[in-house]
Amino acid sequence: MKLMKNLLILSLATVMFIATACEDEKAETPPESATISGTITFSGDWPTTGTVYLSVQNTWYPLDAPYATTTISESDVTANA
């Protein structure tokens, strides 16, 4: 009888441990779309040759090609005098 009692206690303790170890929280789903806004500050003179690009990465540390890219011309930049 003592063996049955000990096995029952051990079984219940094991079930309680396993039940409390399980995580019930659901992972948050990332938004399907979002908006990023801000100010880009350039310093120095505008380059005389070449193209100035602005690119967006969807992950950080960027290992692949940019998610989106656009070119910036000198007329797109306003002087902050």
C-alpha positions in Angstrom: 0.0 0.0 0.0 2.9 2.4 0.8 4.4 1.7 -2.6 1.1 2.6 -4.3 0.9 5.8 -2.3 4.4 6.8 -3.2 3.9 6.0 -6.9 0.7 8.0 -6.9 2.4 11.0 -5.3 5.3 10.8 -7.7 3.0 10.5 -10.7 0.9 13.5 -9.6 4.1 15.6 -8.9 5.4 14.7 -12.4 2.1 15.7 -14.1 2.0 19.0 -12.2 5.6 19.7 -13.1 5.0 19.0 -16.8 1.7 21.0 -16.9 3.3 24.1 -15.3 6.4 23.9 -17.6 4.2 24.2 -20.7 4.0 27.8 -22.1 0.5 29.0 -22.8 1.4 32.4 -24.3 0.9 32.7 -28.0 3.6 34.5 -29.9 2.7 37.9 -31.2 2.2 38.0 -34.9 4.1 40.8 -36.6 2.1 43.5 -38.4 1.5 43.1 -42.1 2.3 46.7 -42.8 3.8 49.6 -41.0 5.0 53.1 -41.6 8.5 54.4 -41.0 9.2 58.1 -40.9 12.1 60.3 -39.9 14.7 62.7 -41.0 17.9 61.9 -42.8 20.8 64.3 -42.2 23.5 64.6 -44.8 26.8 66.4 -44.1 29.4 67.7 -46.4 29.2 68.6 -50.1 27.0 66.8 -52.6 29.0 64.3 -54.6 30.0 65.6 -58.1 29.9 62.1 -59.6 27.9 59.0 -58.9 24.4 58.4 -57.6 23.2 58.8 -54.0 21.0 55.8 -53.0 18.6 55.4 -50.0 17.9 51.8 -49.2 15.7 50.0 -46.7 16.6 46.6 -45.1 13.8 44.5 -43.6 16.2 42.7 -41.3 19.3 43.7 -39.3 22.2 42.7 -39.9 21.8 43.1 -43.6 23.0 40.0 -45.4 21.1 40.2 -48.6 20.1 42.9 -51.1 18.0 45.8 -49.8 14.3 45.4 -49.4 13.7 48.7 -51.3 16.0 51.2 -52.9 15.5 54.7 -54.3 17.8 57.4 -55.7 18.1 60.9 -54.2 18.9 63.9 -56.4 20.3 67.1 -55.1 16.9 68.8 -55.7 15.3 66.4 -53.2 17.5 67.8 -50.4 16.7 71.0 -48.7 19.4 73.2 -47.2 19.1 73.7 -43.5 20.6 77.2 -43.3 
